[in-house]
Amino acid sequence: MRKVLLGVGNPLGRDDALGLRLAERLKGTDWVAIPAQSLENALGIVGKLAPDLLVVVDAAEMGLPPGSIRRLPLLQASTMLASTHGLPLPLLLALSGISQAVLIGVEPKERGLGEGLSPEVAEALDRLVQLLAAGRLTEIPELVPKKEEQAGA
């Protein structure tokens, strides 16, 4: 099974660099790890790799404590991800021919200009490395929409 991790982020955006750091840490494992500052450009590379599984990791505003890790519904990706995307993620994935994708968000603490992860997000990074390297992706809880979001749906 060919597994590709796409770590998205801004290297100068404090906790927004999480995806990039994760991709760096997973190099040398059974993951093809790609650090990407631009999701749109990186999906072209991912499409050529034709993975059986694509995991996209980015900082995500979920209203949870800093460092919280969740699997996110693809349809909510555009409203939660830290990175700005010109096109909705589900459309980008479809255009790239990627059939199985999992989106993982980590709640950031510090988003200002600068380098280095907050302690909470650095701890989440260590946990993600352990989970992904051991093939335990399903142990990451899914994001449960808030009650007001469920009522409006």
MOTA-V467340 format. One line per field, one symbol per residue. ss: DSSP state (h for helix, s for strand, l for the rest). psi: psi as a letter, one per 30 degrees, with the letter a starting at -180 (. if undefined). A space follows every 10 residues. Layout:
# MOTA-V467340
ss: ???
psi: ???
This chain:
# MOTA-V467340
ss: llssssssll llshhhhhhh hhhhhhllll ssssssllhh hhhhhhhhhl llssssssss llllllllss sslhhhhhhh slllllllhh hhhhhlllll ssssssllll lllsllllhh hhhhhhhhhh hhhlllhhhl lsllllhhhh hhl
psi: kjkkkjjklj fghcfffeee eeeeffkgag kjkjkkfjee effeeeeffi lfkkkkklkk jfglkkfkkk kkkefgefff kekkkelkee eeeeffgkej kkkkkkklek glkllkklee eeeeeeeeee eeeghheffk lkkkklefee ef.
